[in-house]
Amino acid sequence: MSPGTEQVGSGRRAVILVSGGLDSTTVLAMARAQGYQCYTLSFDYGQRHRAELLAAARASAALGDVEHKVVTLNLDSIGGSALTDMAIAVPEQETTGIPITYVPARNTVFLSIALGWAEVLGANDIFIGVNAVDYSGYPDCRPEYIAAFETMANLATRAGVEGQKLTIHTPLMRLSKGDIIRAGAALGVDYALTVSCYQATEQGLACGKCDSCRLRSEGFRQAGVTDPTRYRS
């Protein structure tokens, strides 16, 4: 059985954070395979790669979500990242440490809103595609961060206080990009629907040079799966 395909959801509702990239799309397929009713959540947060929003909607519909919601934020109003400040260039070479594409507190903000929607839906499960193997140095993709947020979530919510434990699921945490793609392919994910590039065009064409493009390309090579990514050239 492929990773994440155990039938544990049993029709329960779950909120799935979807960016339109291959990781979150694979997580959505895993949650569906586990039997969850999937409510997908994306964010229009002022990111330069807005083509990912269309990709998120496409992938969510293709994988049978119950409802897809897009929440508008203005993280570009505080900037501090190449993804939210057009004056900061997206690196096209490998970087070390925490890269300039890190968006300050992004996963904390996203998970907090997902937590609120989960309470409204009566859902005790949230899925997010963070990864500690090919995670590009982002501090809010580490397992200790997720564990801390889950603890906070169960202290901060009515559901948690009343004994409805909320769980943050991170099925990709220990998988390589190749493992992720193999798992998704086994679940029928059409990766042509996804966009991973930090500076994709409005049409979803990838640059082929940024960290995200490099990790994606190497993942398809590792998986032995044909790369359906559409590049600018």
N, CA, C and O of each residue as an XYZ file, in Angstrom:
932
protein
N       0.856     -1.192      0.000
C       0.000      0.000      0.000
C       0.892      1.242      0.000
O       1.882      1.295      0.730
N       0.545      2.234     -0.813
C       1.341      3.456     -0.915
C       1.251      4.265      0.365
O       0.275      4.140      1.106
N       2.277      5.113      0.647
C       2.239      5.936      1.860
C       0.976      6.788      1.909
O       0.596      7.402      0.912
N       0.332      6.822      3.067
C      -0.810      7.704      3.255
C      -2.120      7.175      2.734
O      -3.093      7.927      2.677
N      -2.196      5.874      2.339
C      -3.416      5.364      1.733
C      -4.261      4.521      2.677
O      -5.275      3.971      2.247
N      -3.881      4.397      3.955
C      -4.668      3.613      4.896
C      -6.044      4.266      5.086
O      -6.153      5.489      5.177
N      -7.084      3.437      5.144
C      -8.445      3.955      5.279
C      -8.725      4.324      6.734
O      -9.345      3.553      7.466
N      -8.271      5.497      7.147
C      -8.453      5.924      8.531
C      -9.431      7.087      8.656
O      -9.922      7.371      9.749
N      -9.712      7.754      7.557
C     -10.576      8.932      7.611
C     -12.031      8.610      7.859
O     -12.730      9.347      8.554
N     -12.492      7.498      7.285
C     -13.860      7.004      7.504
C     -14.921      8.084      7.336
O     -15.857      8.166      8.131
N     -14.777      8.917      6.297
C     -15.780      9.939      6.019
C     -15.663     11.184      6.864
O     -16.497     12.081      6.737
N     -14.654     11.279      7.730
C     -14.488     12.483      8.548
C     -14.064     13.666      7.686
O     -13.429     13.500      6.645
N     -14.424     14.849      8.135
C     -14.013     16.061      7.433
C     -12.574     16.417      7.782
O     -12.125     16.208      8.908
N     -11.861     16.955      6.804
C     -10.498     17.423      7.032
C     -10.263     18.676      6.195
O     -10.789     18.803      5.090
N      -9.475     19.591      6.727
C      -9.049     20.769      5.985
C      -7.667     20.466      5.406
O      -6.758     20.049      6.124
N      -7.522     20.683      4.097
C      -6.260     20.395      3.411
C      -5.708     21.708      2.875
O      -6.359     22.368      2.065
N      -4.517     22.093      3.318
C      -3.870     23.278      2.779
C      -3.302     22.942      1.406
O      -2.480     22.034      1.278
N      -3.737     23.670      0.380
C      -3.271     23.395     -0.981
C      -2.712     24.671     -1.603
O      -3.358     25.719     -1.601
N      -1.497     24.556     -2.135
C      -0.853     25.701     -2.766
C      -0.916     25.635     -4.281
O      -0.668     26.633     -4.958
N      -1.249     24.462     -4.820
C      -1.189     24.258     -6.259
C       0.086     23.567     -6.695
O       0.238     23.232     -7.870
N       1.010     23.348     -5.762
C       2.253     22.658     -6.063
C       2.119     21.149     -5.937
O       1.067     20.637     -5.555
N       3.194     20.446     -6.261
C       3.105     18.986     -6.269
C       2.994     18.398     -4.871
O       2.335     17.374     -4.692
N       3.631     19.028     -3.860
C       3.571     18.488     -2.499
C       2.149     18.503     -1.950
O       1.628     17.473     -1.523
N       1.527     19.683     -1.964
C       0.191     19.787     -1.369
C      -0.846     19.002     -2.168
O      -1.815     18.496     -1.601
N      -0.645     18.900     -3.483
C      -1.561     18.101     -4.298
C      -1.445     16.627     -3.942
O      -2.449     15.915     -3.896
N      -0.223     16.167     -3.689
C      -0.029     14.779     -3.256
C      -0.689     14.541     -1.899
O      -1.309     13.499     -1.686
N      -0.560     15.499     -0.983
C      -1.196     15.374      0.331
C      -2.713     15.271      0.186
O      -3.347     14.469      0.872
N      -3.294     16.072     -0.698
C      -4.736     16.002     -0.929
C      -5.124     14.613     -1.425
O      -6.117     14.050     -0.964
N      -4.364     14.058     -2.349
C      -4.657     12.713     -2.854
C      -4.553     11.682     -1.740
O      -5.358     10.753     -1.678
N      -3.570     11.839     -0.862
C      -3.413     10.915      0.268
C      -4.601     10.997      1.216
O      -5.124      9.974      1.659
N      -5.024     12.220      1.527
C      -6.162     12.385      2.441
C      -7.432     11.779      1.852
O      -8.204     11.133      2.561
N      -7.645     11.988      0.564
C      -8.803     11.409     -0.103
C      -8.736      9.881     -0.051
O      -9.740      9.215      0.200
N      -7.537      9.334     -0.294
C      -7.373      7.881     -0.288
C      -7.618      7.291      1.092
O      -7.998      6.126      1.216
N      -7.399      8.101      2.139
C      -7.647      7.654      3.510
C      -9.118      7.757      3.897
O      -9.496      7.369      5.002
N      -9.944      8.274      3.000
C     -11.372      8.324      3.254
C     -11.895      9.627      3.823
O     -13.061      9.705      4.207
N     -11.055     10.655      3.885
C     -11.506     11.950      4.409
C     -12.354     12.703      3.385
O     -12.137     12.592      2.178
N     -13.320     13.467      3.884
C     -13.999     14.467      3.081
C     -13.111     15.713      3.103
O     -12.886     16.297      4.163
N     -12.617     16.110      1.960
C     -11.568     17.128      1.903
C     -12.103     18.521      1.586
O     -12.737     18.748      0.556
N     -11.832     19.425      2.486
C     -12.145     20.849      2.306
C     -10.806     21.556      2.075
O      -9.991     21.666      2.990
N     -10.588     22.028      0.856
C      -9.273     22.553      0.492
C      -9.204     24.065      0.703
O     -10.173     24.791      0.481
N      -8.033     24.508      1.135
C      -7.849     25.913      1.524
C      -6.570     26.459      0.898
O      -5.482     25.917      1.090
N      -6.731     27.553      0.139
C      -5.594     28.241     -0.470
C      -5.585     29.695     -0.021
O      -6.572     30.199      0.515
N      -4.453     30.364     -0.247
C      -4.308     31.751      0.183
C      -3.782     32.627     -0.946
O      -2.757     32.341     -1.565
N      -4.512     33.688     -1.185
C      -4.047     34.750     -2.080
C      -3.398     35.779     -1.166
O      -4.067     36.673     -0.648
N      -2.079     35.643     -0.970
C      -1.418     36.426      0.072
C      -0.483     37.498     -0.472
O       0.348     38.038      0.258
N      -0.626     37.803     -1.765
C       0.236     38.798     -2.375
C       1.472     38.202     -2.998
O       2.449     38.905     -3.256
N       1.432     36.881     -3.245
C       2.581     36.185     -3.809
C       2.766     36.549     -5.282
O       1.803     36.815     -6.001
N       4.023     36.554     -5.706
C       4.306     36.881     -7.105
C       3.885     35.750     -8.037
O       3.554     36.007     -9.195
N       3.890     34.515     -7.568
C       3.548     33.361     -8.405
C       2.064     33.018     -8.258
O       1.709     31.965     -7.730
N       1.208     33.923     -8.731
C      -0.233     33.774     -8.540
C      -0.827     32.648     -9.384
O      -1.965     32.236     -9.157
N      -0.066     32.151    -10.354
C      -0.556     31.029    -11.156
C      -0.838     29.806    -10.282
O      -1.616     28.933    -10.667
N      -0.208     29.742     -9.104
C      -0.427     28.601     -8.225
C      -1.866     28.559     -7.710
O      -2.364     27.485     -7.374
N      -2.537     29.701     -7.641
C      -3.925     29.707     -7.176
C      -4.842     28.979     -8.152
O      -5.725     28.225     -7.742
N      -4.629     29.208     -9.444
C      -5.407     28.489    -10.456
C      -5.085     27.002    -10.408
O      -5.968     26.158    -10.561
N      -3.811     26.693    -10.194
C      -3.405     25.286    -10.095
C      -4.057     24.609     -8.899
O      -4.478     23.456     -8.989
N      -4.144     25.321     -7.778
C      -4.768     24.759     -6.578
C      -6.235     24.443     -6.824
O      -6.731     23.398     -6.405
N      -6.925     25.349     -7.504
C      -8.341     25.117     -7.810
C      -8.506     23.932     -8.754
O      -9.407     23.113     -8.571
N      -7.633     23.836     -9.773
C      -7.699     22.719    -10.722
C      -7.472     21.384    -10.026
O      -8.235     20.435    -10.207
N      -6.408     21.326     -9.228
C      -6.059     20.076     -8.560
C      -7.131     19.668     -7.560
O      -7.459     18.487     -7.441
N      -7.681     20.652     -6.836
C      -8.721     20.342     -5.850
C      -9.952     19.747     -6.513
O     -10.523     18.774     -6.023
N     -10.359     20.342     -7.639
C     -11.523     19.823     -8.360
C     -11.246     18.434     -8.920
O     -12.099     17.549     -8.854
N     -10.047     18.246     -9.474
C      -9.708     16.963    -10.083
C      -9.673     15.838     -9.059
O      -9.972     14.688     -9.383
N      -9.306     16.170     -7.815
C      -9.183     15.147     -6.777
C     -10.423     15.048     -5.885
O     -10.404     14.365     -4.861
N     -11.489     15.726     -6.276
C     -12.769     15.516     -5.622
C     -12.945     16.170     -4.279
O     -13.462     15.549     -3.350
N     -12.521     17.427     -4.154
C     -12.751     18.134     -2.904
C     -14.239     18.400     -2.699
O     -15.012     18.428     -3.657
N     -14.632     18.593     -1.442
C     -16.016     18.952     -1.131
C     -16.221     20.440     -1.366
O     -17.242     20.860     -1.911
N     -15.247     21.225     -0.951
C     -15.310     22.683     -1.113
C     -13.890     23.223     -1.182
O     -12.996     22.760     -0.474
N     -13.701     24.217     -2.053
C     -12.400     24.876     -2.162
C     -12.572     26.345     -1.787
O     -13.395     27.051     -2.370
N     -11.791     26.796     -0.812
C     -11.887     28.169     -0.333
C     -10.557     28.882     -0.543
O      -9.494     28.316     -0.286
N     -10.619     30.124     -1.009
C      -9.438     30.969     -1.143
C      -9.592     32.149     -0.194
O     -10.551     32.913     -0.300
N      -8.655     32.299      0.731
C      -8.672     33.408      1.692
C      -7.646     34.446      1.241
O      -6.498     34.117      0.942
N      -8.079     35.694      1.199
C      -7.192     36.779      0.771
C      -6.516     37.417      1.979
O      -7.170     37.843      2.931
N      -5.191     37.468      1.911
C      -4.368     38.116      2.924
C      -3.473     39.128      2.218
O      -3.379     39.124      0.990
N      -2.829     39.977      2.972
C      -1.920     40.952      2.373
C      -0.544     40.854      3.012
O      -0.045     41.821      3.586
N       0.065     39.677      2.907
C       1.400     39.526      3.453
C       2.418     40.358      2.685
O       3.515     40.617      3.179
N       2.051     40.777      1.472
C       2.932     41.668      0.720
C       3.022     43.046      1.365
O       3.934     43.816      1.063
N       2.076     43.360      2.258
C       2.118     44.667      2.928
C       3.252     44.757      3.941
O       3.674     45.852      4.314
N       3.747     43.591      4.388
C       4.899     43.614      5.287
C       6.174     43.171      4.571
O       7.278     43.448      5.040
N       6.023     42.484      3.436
C       7.183     42.124      2.631
C       8.130     41.186      3.345
O       7.713     40.287      4.075
N       9.430     41.414      3.118
C      10.441     40.601      3.783
C      10.777     39.305      3.089
O      11.536     38.496      3.622
N      10.217     39.089      1.887
C      10.445     37.854      1.158
C      10.453     38.132     -0.337
O       9.753     39.026     -0.813
N      11.242     37.368     -1.071
C      11.236     37.495     -2.525
C       9.900     37.074     -3.126
O       9.608     37.405     -4.275
N       9.085     36.347     -2.358
C       7.785     35.917     -2.869
C       6.710     36.971     -2.692
O       5.666     36.898     -3.341
N       6.941     37.958     -1.821
C       5.920     38.973     -1.556
C       6.404     40.396     -1.803
O       5.629     41.341     -1.657
N       7.655     40.565     -2.170
C       8.217     41.890     -2.444
C       8.883     41.844     -3.810
O       9.934     41.224     -3.977
N       8.265     42.507     -4.790
C       8.772     42.447     -6.159
C      10.135     43.105     -6.315
O      10.800     42.930     -7.336
N      10.549     43.857     -5.309
C      11.860     44.495     -5.360
C      12.988     43.541     -4.969
O      14.165     43.849     -5.157
N      12.617     42.381     -4.423
C      13.614     41.379     -4.027
C      13.616     40.266     -5.068
O      12.580     39.649     -5.317
N      14.744     40.012     -5.665
C      14.844     39.010     -6.729
C      14.775     37.592     -6.167
O      15.306     37.311     -5.092
N      14.118     36.712     -6.901
C      14.119     35.287     -6.562
C      15.475     34.709     -6.956
O      15.872     34.830     -8.115
N      16.196     34.085     -6.024
C      17.516     33.520     -6.359
C      17.404     32.449     -7.438
O      16.484     31.631     -7.422
N      18.336     32.463     -8.360
C      18.368     31.454     -9.411
C      19.610     30.588     -9.293
O      20.052     29.971    -10.262
N      20.161     30.555     -8.096
C      21.272     29.668     -7.796
C      21.008     29.056     -6.419
O      20.218     29.591     -5.641
N      21.661     27.949     -6.124
C      21.440     27.288     -4.848
C      21.873     28.203     -3.709
O      22.891     28.889     -3.803
N      21.089     28.205     -2.631
C      21.389     29.042     -1.475
C      21.585     28.164     -0.249
O      21.177     27.003     -0.232
N      22.210     28.725      0.769
C      22.383     28.015      2.029
C      21.668     28.780      3.128
O      21.409     29.976      2.991
N      21.348     28.089      4.225
C      20.632     28.739      5.314
C      19.177     28.987      4.949
O      18.636     28.352      4.044
N      18.553     29.907      5.655
C      17.158     30.249      5.388
C      17.128     31.188      4.186
O      17.690     32.281      4.251
N      16.486     30.786      3.092
C      16.534     31.574      1.864
C      15.621     32.794      1.900
O      14.728     32.896      2.741
N      15.860     33.709      0.979
C      15.066     34.942      0.900
C      13.643     34.660      0.419
O      12.788     35.543      0.480
N      13.377     33.437     -0.061
C      12.015     33.048     -0.437
C      11.179     32.620      0.771
O       9.985     32.357      0.635
N      11.799     32.550      1.944
C      11.028     32.304      3.180
C      10.100     33.486      3.415
O      10.542     34.635      3.398
N       8.813     33.212      3.634
C       7.825     34.256      3.929
C       7.603     34.281      5.437
O       7.127     33.295      6.001
N       7.938     35.391      6.102
C       7.855     35.437      7.567
C       6.490     34.981      8.107
O       5.446     35.536      7.763
N       6.535     33.959      8.957
C       5.356     33.451      9.692
C       4.264     32.883      8.794
O       3.130     32.717      9.243
N       4.579     32.581      7.534
C       3.523     32.158      6.600
C       2.764     30.932      7.077
O       1.534     30.962      7.117
N       3.449     29.856      7.439
C       2.726     28.652      7.833
C       1.960     28.841      9.139
O       0.927     28.207      9.352
N       2.463     29.708     10.008
C       1.738     29.998     11.250
C       0.417     30.694     10.943
O      -0.618     30.363     11.521
N       0.461     31.659     10.030
C      -0.762     32.360      9.617
C      -1.708     31.392      8.916
O      -2.899     31.353      9.224
N      -1.181     30.608      7.972
C      -2.026     29.697      7.207
C      -2.671     28.639      8.112
O      -3.867     28.368      8.002
N      -1.885     28.054      8.991
C      -2.422     27.021      9.869
C      -3.442     27.591     10.852
O      -4.398     26.909     11.222
N      -3.243     28.831     11.274
C      -4.204     29.451     12.188
C      -5.565     29.615     11.519
O      -6.600     29.364     12.136
N      -5.560     30.035     10.260
C      -6.830     30.182      9.543
C      -7.433     28.812      9.249
O      -8.649     28.640      9.336
N      -6.604     27.847      8.905
C      -7.099     26.481      8.709
C      -7.721     25.941      9.985
O      -8.734     25.242      9.947
N      -7.107     26.269     11.115
C      -7.632     25.849     12.407
C      -9.014     26.437     12.654
O      -9.916     25.746     13.127
N      -9.174     27.712     12.332
C     -10.481     28.344     12.495
C     -11.541     27.697     11.621
O     -12.657     27.446     12.076
N     -11.195     27.425     10.361
C     -12.168     26.793      9.460
C     -12.486     25.381      9.920
O     -13.631     24.936      9.834
N     -11.475     24.678     10.408
C     -11.706     23.316     10.910
C     -12.711     23.329     12.054
O     -13.584     22.463     12.124
N     -12.596     24.300     12.946
C     -13.571     24.400     14.054
C     -14.979     24.637     13.528
O     -15.938     24.028     14.002
N     -15.095     25.520     12.551
C     -16.409     25.815     11.969
C     -17.013     24.565     11.320
O     -18.214     24.318     11.422
N     -16.162     23.788     10.655
C     -16.626     22.584      9.959
C     -16.839     21.398     10.894
O     -17.460     20.407     10.509
N     -16.332     21.494     12.109
C     -16.367     20.343     12.998
C     -15.349     19.294     12.579
O     -15.555     18.097     12.784
N     -14.243     19.756     11.986
C     -13.179     18.856     11.533
C     -12.071     18.800     12.569
O     -11.683     19.822     13.134
N     -11.567     17.603     12.814
C     -10.484     17.428     13.787
C      -9.139     17.154     13.135
O      -8.168     16.809     13.809
N      -9.090     17.314     11.804
C      -7.878     16.980     11.069
C      -7.517     18.076     10.077
O      -8.364     18.555      9.322
N      -6.250     18.464     10.093
C      -5.700     19.404      9.122
C      -4.485     18.739      8.474
O      -3.640     18.168      9.163
N      -4.406     18.818      7.153
C      -3.280     18.253      6.414
C      -2.468     19.378      5.780
O      -3.028     20.321      5.220
N      -1.144     19.268      5.874
C      -0.247     20.254      5.276
C       0.968     19.528      4.693
O       1.447     18.550      5.267
N       1.459     20.007      3.557
C       2.516     19.309      2.836
C       3.924     19.720      3.182
O       4.774     19.803      2.295
N       4.199     19.984      4.463
C       5.563     20.353      4.851
C       6.475     19.137      4.802
O       6.029     17.994      4.904
N       7.769     19.414      4.643
C       8.726     18.343      4.422
C      10.061     18.723      5.028
O      10.539     19.840      4.832
N      10.672     17.796      5.769
C      11.941     18.066      6.443
C      13.140     17.526      5.682
O      14.273     17.627      6.151
N      12.895     16.948      4.503
C      13.985     16.414      3.691
C      14.391     17.430      2.628
O      15.529     17.897      2.606
N      13.443     17.770      1.742
C      13.694     18.755      0.686
C      12.959     20.051      1.022
O      12.165     20.531      0.212
N      13.206     20.621      2.188
C      12.357     21.715      2.661
C      12.931     23.100      2.420
O      12.338     24.086      2.858
N      14.064     23.208      1.739
C      14.652     24.487      1.342
C      15.040     25.380      2.511
O      15.236     26.580      2.326
N      15.153     24.823      3.706
C      15.626     25.623      4.829
C      14.567     26.405      5.574
O      14.912     27.245      6.405
N      13.293     26.166      5.315
C      12.230     26.920      5.976
C      12.006     26.423      7.406
O      11.749     25.235      7.600
N      12.096     27.290      8.401
C      11.951     26.849      9.794
C      10.549     26.355     10.130
O      10.380     25.544     11.040
N       9.530     26.842      9.393
C       8.153     26.438      9.696
C       7.722     25.202      8.918
O       6.529     24.965      8.730
N       8.698     24.414      8.467
C       8.416     23.121      7.841
C       8.994     21.962      8.659
O       8.970     20.813      8.218
N       9.508     22.268      9.846
C      10.159     21.240     10.663
C       9.155     20.513     11.565
O       8.144     21.097     11.956
N       9.421     19.253     11.894
C       8.485     18.493     12.738
C       8.270     19.116     14.107
O       7.158     19.064     14.633
N       9.320     19.711     14.707
C       9.146     20.320     16.021
C       8.216     21.537     15.977
O       7.512     21.828     16.944
N       8.226     22.239     14.844
C       7.286     23.361     14.684
C       5.846     22.844     14.614
O       4.961     23.377     15.284
N       5.615     21.814     13.808
C       4.267     21.264     13.667
C       3.756     20.745     15.008
O       2.594     20.956     15.355
N       4.617     20.071     15.758
C       4.219     19.550     17.072
C       3.838     20.690     18.007
O       2.864     20.586     18.753
N       4.604     21.779     17.971
C       4.304     22.932     18.828
C       2.986     23.581     18.425
O       2.201     23.976     19.287
N       2.737     23.694     17.122
C       1.480     24.300     16.676
C       0.295     23.428     17.078
O      -0.737     23.945     17.506
N       0.433     22.126     16.945
C      -0.665     21.224     17.330
C      -0.982     21.358     18.813
O      -2.149     21.369     19.204
N       0.050     21.457     19.634
C      -0.164     21.658     21.066
C      -0.915     22.959     21.316
O      -1.874     22.991     22.086
N      -0.476     24.027     20.664
C      -1.152     25.322     20.812
C      -2.603     25.244     20.360
O      -3.494     25.777     21.020
N      -2.839     24.573     19.223
C      -4.184     24.492     18.665
C      -5.156     23.830     19.634
O      -6.313     24.236     19.739
N      -4.686     22.823     20.332
C      -5.559     22.124     21.266
C      -5.758     22.874     22.574
O      -6.675     22.566     23.336
N      -4.898     23.864     22.840
C      -5.073     24.730     24.003
C      -5.939     25.945     23.686
O      -6.602     26.494     24.565
N      -5.923     26.360     22.408
C      -6.491     27.652     22.044
C      -7.913     27.591     21.515
O      -8.518     28.636     21.278
N      -8.463     26.404     21.323
C      -9.762     26.288     20.672
C     -10.820     25.688     21.591
O     -10.518     24.930     22.513
N     -12.048     26.046     21.314
C     -13.179     25.458     22.049
C     -13.201     23.940     21.855
O     -13.428     23.180     22.797
N     -12.956     23.515     20.595
C     -12.968     22.084     20.310
C     -11.933     21.353     21.163
O     -12.210     20.286     21.711
N     -10.745     21.935     21.269
C      -9.693     21.310     22.060
C     -10.036     21.238     23.531
O      -9.814     20.214     24.178
N     -10.575     22.316     24.060
C     -10.950     22.373     25.473
C     -12.056     21.367     25.792
O     -12.114     20.808     26.887
N     -12.944     21.150     24.794
C     -14.058     20.226     25.006
C     -13.690     18.774     24.652
O     -14.555     17.900     24.603
N     -12.400     18.538     24.410
C     -11.935     17.168     24.213
C     -11.929     16.671     22.781
O     -11.696     15.487     22.537
N     -12.185     17.568     21.822
C     -12.130     17.177     20.416
C     -10.717     17.443     19.890
O     -10.464     18.487     19.290
N      -9.815     16.516     20.112
C      -8.411     16.731     19.774
C      -8.216     16.975     18.287
O      -8.714     16.226     17.446
N      -7.484     18.033     17.979
C      -7.147     18.343     16.604
C      -5.761     17.799     16.278
O      -4.831     17.924     17.074
N      -5.635     17.194     15.100
C      -4.363     16.625     14.662
C      -3.895     17.307     13.390
O      -4.665     17.471     12.444
N      -2.613     17.711     13.370
C      -1.998     18.242     12.166
C      -1.264     17.093     11.484
O      -0.318     16.542     12.047
N      -1.688     16.732     10.291
C      -1.097     15.614      9.562
C      -0.039     16.116      8.582
O      -0.287     17.046      7.815
N       1.128     15.503      8.610
C       2.225     15.878      7.710
C       2.770     14.612      7.034
O       3.878     14.178      7.347
N       2.009     14.023      6.117
C       2.397     12.723      5.555
C       3.666     12.756      4.712
O       4.232     11.705      4.411
N       4.120     13.946      4.328
C       5.331     14.036      3.496
C       6.584     14.324      4.305
O       7.670     14.419      3.731
N       6.469     14.464      5.594
C       7.550     15.001      6.413
C       8.886     14.285      6.192
O       9.927     14.940      6.130
N       8.874     12.983      6.075
C      10.121     12.217      5.984
C      10.375     11.664      4.582
O      11.249     10.814      4.408
N       9.635     12.125      3.590
C       9.787     11.602      2.231
C      10.679     12.513      1.392
O      10.651     13.735      1.539
N      11.467     11.905      0.514
C      12.209     12.701     -0.473
C      11.234     13.158     -1.549
O      10.106     12.669     -1.619
N      11.668     14.094     -2.385
C      10.792     14.570     -3.455
C      10.457     13.427     -4.406
O       9.335     13.340     -4.904
N      11.431     12.548     -4.659
C      11.148     11.392     -5.508
C      10.113     10.476     -4.901
O       9.236      9.978     -5.607
N      10.200     10.242     -3.587
C       9.212      9.411     -2.890
C       7.820     10.027     -2.977
O       6.827      9.325     -3.169
N       7.762     11.358     -2.832
C       6.479     12.061     -2.889
C       5.829     11.872     -4.255
O       4.638     11.576     -4.348
N       6.611     12.044     -5.304
C       6.078     11.915     -6.665
C       5.645     10.483     -6.946
O       4.601     10.260     -7.559
N       6.437      9.511     -6.504
C       6.035      8.104     -6.688
C       4.717      7.815     -5.976
O       3.841      7.147     -6.525
N       4.581      8.324     -4.744
C       3.344      8.101     -3.984
C       2.154      8.741     -4.683
O       1.087      8.136     -4.785
N       2.341      9.977     -5.168
C       1.252     10.657     -5.862
C       0.879      9.972     -7.167
O      -0.300      9.835     -7.490
N       1.894      9.540     -7.918
C       1.626      8.855     -9.179
C       0.825      7.579     -8.934
O      -0.066      7.243     -9.715
N       1.143      6.866     -7.845
C       0.408      5.640     -7.506
C      -1.047      5.937     -7.171
O      -1.913      5.074     -7.313
N      -1.315      7.165     -6.724
C      -2.685      7.569     -6.377
C      -3.388      8.271     -7.537
O      -4.517      8.740     -7.390
N      -2.724      8.342     -8.683
C      -3.346      8.918     -9.869
C      -3.254     10.421     -9.990
O      -4.017     11.024    -10.745
N      -2.331     11.047     -9.259
C      -2.196     12.504     -9.350
C      -1.689     12.893    -10.733
O      -0.729     12.311    -11.239
N      -2.338     13.875    -11.333
C      -1.887     14.440    -12.607
C      -1.039     15.666    -12.291
O      -1.568     16.749    -12.042
N       0.275     15.488    -12.302
C       1.160     16.584    -11.915
C       1.218     17.698    -12.955
O       1.777     18.762    -12.688
N       0.651     17.468    -14.131
C       0.563     18.535    -15.126
C      -0.368     19.655    -14.656
O      -0.301     20.776    -15.161
N      -1.231     19.351    -13.691
C      -2.151     20.358    -13.154
C      -1.463     21.301    -12.175
O      -2.011     22.352    -11.842
N      -0.272     20.940    -11.710
C       0.375     21.656    -10.612
C       1.389     22.682    -11.106
O       1.915     22.583    -12.215
N       1.647     23.671    -10.251
C       2.663     24.699    -10.509
C       3.494     24.850     -9.242
O       2.948     25.075     -8.162
N       4.817     24.727     -9.371
C       5.682     24.812     -8.202
C       6.653     25.994     -8.246
O       7.261     26.323     -7.227
N       6.807     26.626     -9.389
C       7.827     27.657     -9.584
C       7.549     28.921     -8.787
O       6.413     29.394     -8.742
N       8.596     29.476     -8.150
C       8.459     30.704     -7.373
C       8.195     31.935     -8.236
O       7.721     32.954     -7.735
N       8.499     31.843     -9.523
C       8.275     32.983    -10.405
C       7.616     32.539    -11.711
O       8.001     32.956    -12.803
N       6.611     31.680    -11.556
C       5.861     31.197    -12.714
C       5.131     32.359    -13.385
O       4.728     33.316    -12.723
N       4.967     32.265    -14.703
C       4.213     33.266    -15.429
C       2.717     33.100    -15.129
O       2.310     32.136    -14.480
N       1.909     34.045    -15.605
C       0.464     33.957    -15.406
C      -0.105     32.684    -16.031
O      -1.133     32.168    -15.592
N       0.579     32.189    -17.058
C       0.131     30.968    -17.737
C       0.654     29.711    -17.040
O       0.369     28.597    -17.480
N       1.422     29.882    -15.950
C       1.939     28.747    -15.217
C       3.231     28.184    -15.759
O       3.616     27.072    -15.396
N       3.916     28.925    -16.622
C       5.187     28.463    -17.160
C       6.282     28.674    -16.122
O       6.394     29.750    -15.536
N       7.086     27.641    -15.900
C       8.112     27.666    -14.851
C       9.432     28.221    -15.376
O       9.735     28.130    -16.566
N      10.215     28.804    -14.451
C      11.504     29.380    -14.839
C      12.580     28.320    -15.026
O      13.494     28.494    -15.832
N      12.474     27.213    -14.278
C      13.467     26.159    -14.375
C      14.759     26.456    -13.646
O      15.721     25.698    -13.769
N      14.807     27.551    -12.882
C      16.055     27.985    -12.258
C      15.978     28.144    -10.744
O      16.995     28.001    -10.065
N      14.806     28.432    -10.201
C      14.686     28.690     -8.761
C      14.797     27.394     -7.960
O      14.772     26.300     -8.526
N      14.920     27.528     -6.638
C      15.030     26.345     -5.771
C      13.871     25.381     -5.973
O      14.064     24.167     -6.046
N      12.666     25.930     -6.064
C      11.491     25.079     -6.194
C      11.520     24.294     -7.501
O      11.175     23.112     -7.531
N      11.932     24.951     -8.576
C      12.037     24.259     -9.864
C      13.100     23.172     -9.825
O      12.898     22.083    -10.361
N      14.227     23.464     -9.194
C      15.306     22.481     -9.126
C      14.882     21.244     -8.328
O      15.137     20.112     -8.739
N      14.233     21.475     -7.183
C      13.779     20.356     -6.361
C      12.732     19.521     -7.095
O      12.747     18.292     -7.027
N      11.833     20.192     -7.790
C      10.783     19.501     -8.544
C      11.390     18.642     -9.662
O      11.052     17.467     -9.804
N      12.280     19.237    -10.447
C      12.903     18.525    -11.556
C      13.686     17.313    -11.067
O      13.598     16.234    -11.653
N      14.457     17.493     -9.988
C      15.234     16.390     -9.436
C      14.322     15.302     -8.890
O      14.649     14.117     -8.970
N      13.177     15.700     -8.335
C      12.223     14.726     -7.819
C      11.677     13.823     -8.912
O      11.584     12.609     -8.726
N      11.316     14.401    -10.047
C      10.826     13.577    -11.152
C      11.928     12.644    -11.657
O      11.667     11.495    -12.014
N      13.164     13.152    -11.682
C      14.277     12.306    -12.115
C      14.449     11.126    -11.153
O      14.609      9.985    -11.587
N      14.414     11.409     -9.833
C      14.562     10.353     -8.836
C      13.425      9.327     -8.926
O      13.637      8.125     -8.763
N      12.225      9.830     -9.186
C      11.054      8.954     -9.208
C      10.969      8.122    -10.482
O      10.246      7.127    -10.526
N      11.705      8.525    -11.518
C      11.589      7.827    -12.798
C      10.261      8.101    -13.474
O       9.742      7.270    -14.219
N       9.714      9.293    -13.199
C       8.426      9.701    -13.762
C       8.666     10.870    -14.710
O       9.439     11.776    -14.395
N       8.013     10.856    -15.861
C       8.169     11.937    -16.829
C       7.721     13.258    -16.226
O       6.638     13.346    -15.647
N       8.544     14.273    -16.361
C       8.260     15.608    -15.810
C       7.318     16.346    -16.762
O       7.695     16.654    -17.893
N       6.066     16.638    -16.297
C       5.113     17.322    -17.180
C       5.180     18.848    -17.089
O       4.354     19.543    -17.681
N       6.165     19.367    -16.347
C       6.263     20.809    -16.126
C       6.434     21.540    -17.460
O       7.197     21.115    -18.327
N       5.716     22.631    -17.598
C       5.845     23.495    -18.780
C       6.794     24.644    -18.422
O       6.530     25.423    -17.506
N       7.884     24.733    -19.150
C       8.887     25.754    -18.881
C       8.799     26.899    -19.881
O       8.250     26.751    -20.973
N       9.348     28.039    -19.488
C       9.340     29.200    -20.390
C      10.107     28.917    -21.673
O       9.725     29.374    -22.751
N      11.188     28.164    -21.549
C      11.994     27.848    -22.733
C      12.619     26.477    -22.550
O      13.342     26.006    -23.428
